[in-house]
Amino acid sequence: MTLQEIYQSFEEKNKAAEAGGGEKAIEKQKQSGKQTARERIDMLLDDNTFVEIDKFILHECNHYGMQNSRIPGDGVVAGYGKIDGRLVYVYAYDFTVYGGSLSRTNANKIVKVQKLAMKNGAPIIALNDSGGARIQEGVMALSGFSDIFYQNIKASGVVPQISAILGPCAGGACYSPALTDFIFMVKEKSYMFVTGPDVVKTVTHEELTKEELGGATTHASKSGVAHFVGEDEEETLMMIRELLSFLPSNNMEDPPVVPTHDSIYRQSPKLQTLIPDDPNIPYDMKKLIEEVVDEHYFFEIMSQFAQNIVIGFARMGGRTVGIVANQPAYLAGVLDIDASDKAARFIRFCDCFDIPIITFEDVPGFLPGRDQEHNGIIRHGAKVVFAYVEATVPKITLITRKAYGGAYVVMASKESGADVNLAYPNAEIAVMGAAGAVNILYRSSDETERQKALSEYKELFANPYRAAEKGYIDEIILPKDTRYKLIQALEMTANKTETNPPKKHGNIPL
């Protein structure tokens, strides 16, 4: 063969590999409202930056006629590229090739990319659209999943790991996304479950659709498995790009600094009246957050799950911060099992990647009730204080109104290791609310004595001054000054150095 013929042969092979399962399979993918693996990667990454690896790899299965069907690439497209000019690694299951099923061979491709991400300190993004393990390969396919999980766990806390569910993700395949930091799903197009509707019907006689059992809405609002839900694939992939803009590439780097025209000295007079005079009337904590962060922009995470607590990223003075906030507008902002899990995991993520944590606190306590106690609110609530104490990043807490009982302790109090503790003048820091305390302390008294005791208790504890006298509150501030006070605290703690006692790892109450 001449050199020209060799080149031409390569181009033909390259074109065949990029065709995946062929025109019919691609057409079927399009009819189901989904993009191809390569289209998804092109949409996600900066233009002309994707470099594919192992494009010509073939499976090695010789059972059930598979020896007569070998497609280059074998159901996974993998490689690296850039997002906003920063290196990322990506792999995408190709549903047009054997239903995107995982073979031992394409598991090797994924593991290769995962190891490269670790060596080079860059995020890894998985685009899932797969029928699960390739049945024809048996244990070989299962071993492939095992290796992927192993690398997920080794990479945890070293590089950000992001999973997008863009189609089916069932059985053991669910556990790779579950081991990553953030999961994105597409409304009415993606689903995750360990056992599908048919198995559920056989075992429990429940009849459920795929959407009811493991659709995006279910996982975003009920299970807490999904962190973000997009209206379509494009929106979902753009949300991944946005999330990465807040994160460092690895645990040894700082997050990107984004210059802002929003003055750090900006006051917010409207905050003076945001919190009602009556402490039992709710207000929207997100309005407070949006008022004080750069450009009024808050990137919320898990917005539909455990809405009594709010988490997400923002920037203060151009630098990324993680925000944890009680939400008085939902269940009065109480801590319950789901809210505790949501907050604890986010706190630990921020600590992994050296992102300062700002806590906005307005919490009347833990949610009472048999279901909460029987399902382990003690164990789950303990996760929050464990996560806060364990975190060595800068921690700033602002008490905006109520801080009662054990919930005060748990929500990054001074005693739980916060570096700077602020409070508004209307803050109430006590074991419980005045009415509840008086009912216990003066249960045998008449109404006159109880009213007098109520006034005394409010004077003693329905303010931040007792806590400030003891040094538990560092500064009492006016709401309008919140932005600058928080930025000052962040600047002061920017070079914080703190290490936990030498140990293999703590034993968080899971």
BELVENNOR-V17762 format. One record per pair of residues at least 12 apart in sequence whose C-alpha atoms are under 8 Angstrom apart, sorted by the first residue. I is the first residue (numbers start at 0). J is the second residue. Records with the same first field share a line. If there is no record, write none. Layout:
# BELVENNOR-V17762
I = J / J
This chain:
# BELVENNOR-V17762
13 = 54 / 55
15 = 71
16 = 54 / 55 / 70 / 71 / 72
19 = 70 / 71 / 72 / 74 / 93 / 95 / 96
20 = 70 / 95 / 96 / 97
21 = 95
24 = 95 / 96
25 = 95
28 = 94 / 95
32 = 188
33 = 165 / 166 / 188 / 232
34 = 232
35 = 93 / 94 / 95
36 = 75 / 76 / 91 / 92 / 93 / 94 / 126
37 = 76 / 91
39 = 232 / 236
40 = 89 / 91
42 = 233 / 236
43 = 82 / 236 / 237 / 239 / 240
44 = 80 / 81 / 82
45 = 80 / 81 / 82 / 83 / 84
48 = 79 / 80 / 81
49 = 78 / 79 / 80 / 81
50 = 78 / 79 / 80
51 = 76 / 77 / 78 / 79
52 = 76 / 77 / 78 / 108
53 = 72 / 77 / 108
54 = 71 / 72 / 76 / 77
55 = 71 / 72
56 = 71 / 72 / 73 / 104 / 105
57 = 69 / 70 / 71 / 72 / 73 / 104
58 = 73 / 102 / 103 / 104 / 105
59 = 104
60 = 135 / 136
62 = 135 / 136
63 = 135
65 = 135
70 = 96
72 = 105
73 = 96 / 97 / 102 / 104 / 105
74 = 92 / 93 / 94 / 95 / 96 / 97 / 98 / 99 / 100 / 101 / 105
75 = 90 / 91 / 92 / 93 / 99 / 105 / 108 / 109
76 = 90 / 91 / 92 / 93
77 = 89 / 90 / 91 / 108 / 109 / 112
78 = 90 / 112
82 = 240
83 = 240 / 244
85 = 248
86 = 121 / 122
87 = 116 / 121 / 122 / 123 / 124
88 = 112 / 113 / 116 / 121 / 122 / 123 / 124
89 = 112 / 123 / 124 / 125 / 126
90 = 109 / 112 / 124 / 125 / 126
91 = 125 / 126 / 127 / 128
92 = 126 / 127 / 128 / 129
93 = 128 / 129
94 = 128 / 129 / 130
98 = 129 / 130
99 = 128 / 129 / 130 / 131
100 = 129 / 130 / 131 / 132 / 133
101 = 129 / 130 / 131 / 132 / 133 / 140 / 143 / 144
102 = 132 / 133 / 136 / 139 / 140 / 143
103 = 136 / 139 / 140 / 141 / 142 / 143
104 = 143
106 = 140 / 143 / 144 / 146 / 147
107 = 143
109 = 147
110 = 146 / 147 / 150
113 = 150 / 151
114 = 150
116 = 158
117 = 154 / 157 / 158
120 = 157 / 158 / 248 / 249
121 = 158 / 159 / 248 / 249
122 = 158 / 159 / 160 / 161 / 248 / 249
123 = 158 / 159 / 160 / 161
124 = 160 / 161 / 162 / 163
125 = 161 / 162 / 163 / 176
126 = 162 / 163 / 164 / 165
127 = 162 / 163 / 164 / 165 / 166 / 167 / 168
128 = 164 / 165 / 166 / 167 / 168
129 = 166 / 167 / 168 / 169
130 = 167 / 168 / 169
131 = 168 / 169 / 170 / 171 / 172
132 = 144 / 171 / 172
144 = 171 / 172 / 175
147 = 175
148 = 174 / 175 / 178
151 = 175 / 178 / 179
152 = 178
155 = 178 / 179 / 180
156 = 250 / 348 / 351 / 352
157 = 249 / 250 / 351 / 352
158 = 248 / 249 / 250
159 = 179 / 180 / 246 / 247 / 248 / 249
160 = 179 / 180 / 181
161 = 176 / 179 / 180 / 181 / 182 / 183 / 239
162 = 176 / 179 / 180 / 181 / 182 / 183
163 = 176 / 182 / 183 / 184 / 235 / 236
164 = 182 / 183 / 184 / 185 / 189 / 190 / 191
165 = 184 / 185 / 188 / 189 / 232
166 = 188 / 189 / 190
167 = 189 / 190 / 191
168 = 189 / 190 / 191 / 192
169 = 190 / 191 / 192 / 193 / 194 / 195
170 = 192 / 193 / 194 / 195
171 = 193
173 = 191 / 192 / 193
177 = 224
180 = 348
181 = 225 / 226
182 = 224 / 225 / 226 / 227
183 = 225 / 226 / 227 / 228 / 229 / 235 / 239
184 = 215 / 225 / 227 / 228 / 229 / 235
185 = 215 / 228 / 229 / 230 / 231 / 232 / 235
186 = 214 / 215 / 216 / 228 / 229 / 230 / 231
187 = 210 / 214 / 215
188 = 214 / 215
189 = 214 / 215
190 = 209 / 210 / 213 / 214 / 215
191 = 213 / 214
192 = 212 / 213
195 = 209 / 212
196 = 208 / 209 / 212
215 = 228
216 = 228
219 = 301 / 303 / 304
220 = 303 / 304 / 305
221 = 304
222 = 304
223 = 301 / 304 / 337 / 341
225 = 301
226 = 300 / 301 / 302
227 = 300 / 301 / 302
242 = 298
245 = 312 / 313 / 319
246 = 319 / 352
247 = 352
249 = 352
250 = 351 / 352 / 353
251 = 352
252 = 352
253 = 352 / 353
254 = 318 / 319 / 354
255 = 318 / 319
256 = 317 / 318 / 319
257 = 317 / 318
258 = 316 / 317
259 = 293 / 294 / 316 / 317
261 = 293 / 294 / 316
262 = 316
263 = 315 / 316 / 482 / 483 / 486
264 = 482 / 483
265 = 480 / 482 / 483
266 = 479 / 480 / 481 / 482 / 483
267 = 290 / 291 / 478 / 479 / 480 / 481 / 482
268 = 478 / 479
269 = 479
270 = 287 / 290 / 478 / 479
271 = 477 / 478 / 479
273 = 287
278 = 400 / 401
281 = 327 / 328 / 331
282 = 327 / 328
283 = 326 / 327 / 328
284 = 324 / 325 / 326 / 327 / 328
285 = 309 / 326
291 = 481 / 482
292 = 313 / 314 / 315 / 482
293 = 313 / 314 / 315 / 316 / 317
296 = 313 / 314
297 = 311 / 312 / 313
298 = 311 / 312 / 313
299 = 311 / 312
300 = 312
304 = 337
305 = 337 / 338 / 341
306 = 326 / 329 / 338
307 = 325 / 326 / 327 / 328 / 329 / 330 / 331 / 332 / 333 / 334 / 338
308 = 323 / 324 / 325 / 326 / 332 / 334 / 338 / 341 / 342
309 = 322 / 323 / 324 / 325 / 326
310 = 322 / 323 / 324 / 341 / 342 / 345
311 = 323
315 = 486
316 = 486
319 = 354 / 355
320 = 354 / 355 / 356 / 357
321 = 346 / 349 / 354 / 355 / 356 / 357
322 = 356 / 357 / 358 / 359
323 = 342 / 346 / 356 / 357 / 358 / 359
324 = 358 / 359 / 360 / 361
325 = 359 / 360 / 361 / 362
326 = 361
327 = 361 / 362
331 = 362 / 363
332 = 361 / 362 / 363
333 = 362 / 363 / 364 / 365 / 366
334 = 362 / 364 / 365 / 366 / 380 / 406
335 = 365 / 366 / 371 / 376 / 380
336 = 371 / 374 / 375 / 376 / 379 / 380
339 = 379 / 380 / 382 / 383
340 = 379 / 380 / 382 / 383
342 = 383
343 = 382 / 383 / 384 / 385 / 386 / 387
344 = 386
346 = 386 / 387 / 390
347 = 386 / 387 / 390
349 = 392
350 = 390 / 391 / 392
353 = 392
354 = 392 / 393
355 = 392 / 393 / 394 / 489
356 = 392 / 393 / 394 / 395
357 = 394 / 395 / 396 / 397
358 = 394 / 395 / 396 / 397 / 410 / 411
359 = 396 / 397 / 398 / 399
360 = 396 / 397 / 398 / 399 / 400 / 401 / 402 / 410
361 = 398 / 399 / 400 / 401 / 402
362 = 400 / 401 / 402 / 403 / 406 / 407
363 = 401 / 402 / 403 / 404 / 406 / 431 / 432
364 = 402 / 403 / 404 / 405 / 406 / 407 / 431
365 = 405 / 406
378 = 508 / 509
379 = 508 / 509
380 = 409
381 = 409 / 508
382 = 507 / 508 / 509
383 = 409 / 410
384 = 408 / 409 / 410 / 411 / 415
385 = 507
387 = 409 / 410 / 411 / 415 / 416 / 417
388 = 411 / 415 / 416
389 = 499
391 = 496 / 497 / 498 / 499
392 = 495 / 497
393 = 417 / 418 / 489 / 492 / 493 / 495
394 = 411 / 416 / 417 / 418 / 419
395 = 411 / 417 / 418 / 419 / 420 / 421 / 485 / 488 / 489
396 = 411 / 412 / 417 / 419 / 420 / 421
397 = 420 / 421 / 422 / 423
398 = 420 / 421 / 422 / 423 / 426
399 = 422 / 423 / 425 / 426
400 = 422 / 423 / 425 / 426 / 427
401 = 426 / 427 / 428
402 = 426 / 427 / 428 / 429
403 = 427 / 428 / 429 / 430 / 431 / 432
404 = 429 / 430 / 431
405 = 430
407 = 428
412 = 471
413 = 471 / 472
414 = 471
418 = 492
419 = 472 / 473 / 488
420 = 471 / 472 / 473 / 474
421 = 472 / 473 / 474 / 475 / 476
422 = 463 / 472 / 474 / 475 / 476
423 = 463 / 475 / 476 / 477 / 478
424 = 462 / 463 / 475 / 476 / 477
425 = 461 / 462 / 463
426 = 461 / 462 / 463
427 = 460 / 461 / 462 / 463
428 = 460 / 461 / 462 / 463 / 466
429 = 460 / 461
433 = 453 / 456 / 457 / 460 / 461
434 = 453
437 = 449 / 452 / 453 / 456
463 = 475
